[in-house]
Amino acid sequence: MQLRDKVIVVTGGANGIGRALCRRFAGQGAKAVIVADIQAAAASQVASEIGGVAIQADVTREPDVIRLVEKTLHDFGAIDLFCSNAGVGAQGGVEASDQDWSKSWNVNVMAHVYAARAVLPAMLARGEGYLLQTISAAGLLTQLGSAPYAVTKHAALGLAEWIAITHGDQGIKVSALCPQGVRTDMLRRAEFGGGAFLLDTALEPEQVADEVVKGIADERFLILPHPEVAEYFRRKATDYDRWLRGMRKLQASTQMLKAPA
């Protein structure tokens, strides 16, 4: 799909990858870029910069997502591309608090469900539409130090696969964006735990946005800004037990780096 003259919604559009996507889509000549974010002032700033439209929305609240979709349809007649981009991290394993598990599930999974539920009917009626879901390489592999992040990103990938299989022959395109480290506030805070080692190969959000434009043009399901992730995923599928042993070694090495001298 080419982005010129398209109506595009980006959730989590005020910062990080979302902001970079909004800027890149506007630069591609999109008809309208709707910058949706829980942070109203930040969304307005990005929208003002690119000539877009800001809408405050909490993607964990289905009424907010419905309102976002309905307003966009009312104002522009259609949504060509919906980027379900908001995400959150949390530290810890199974012992992480119920609050962290719930927040991770609501932002990293249910927000995608609410978006698809709201936007698919009109897309299916038109016989065309595109969903971009920002997931993570953690959805293909795992996330050291964060069970909530790893589990919810696997679930998000499963949802993207299901939509692509179920509605692909009805004109619905789906892309799953699965980067490793990206230089955003989330990675800098390492709020999903065990991810500091990703800083060495981290990309700028603008580099990720460039890969998204290419991936959407090719209508690829997996968009991998870090191409090495494809090889890691292949190794995991080829020999799961060996991959698990390798991940335990990587975990041990990162823990040694964090240990006091």
Number of C-alpha atoms within 10 A of each C-alpha: 16 14 20 14 13 21 21 25 28 26 32 26 32 27 20 19 24 26 23 21 27 31 22 19 25 23 12 15 14 18 15 22 26 24 32 32 25 19 17 15 14 19 27 21 16 23 24 13 12 17 15 22 18 25 25 21 23 20 29 22 14 18 14 18 25 18 15 23 20 17 13 21 15 9 9 13 12 19 24 18 24 23 26 27 26 28 22 17 23 23 21 19 16 10 10 14 14 11 10 17 22 12 19 23 22 20 21 30 24 21 24 27 19 20 24 19 13 19 24 21 11 16 20 14 11 13 14 19 23 22 27 23 27 27 29 26 27 21 22 20 19 17 23 22 20 22 23 28 31 24 19 24 28 20 18 24 24 15 19 23 17 13 16 20 14 11 16 15 11 16 16 20 22 27 24 28 27 23 23 25 24 24 18 16 11 17 20 13 12 19 19 22 19 18 21 18 14 15 15 8 12 17 18 15 19 19 14 22 22 15 17 26 19 14 20 22 12 12 17 16 18 18 28 21 22 18 11 11 18 15 10 15 15 14 13 17 11 11 10 13 11 12 18 13 11 13 16 13 12 14 15 11 12 16 12 11 10 10 8 5 5
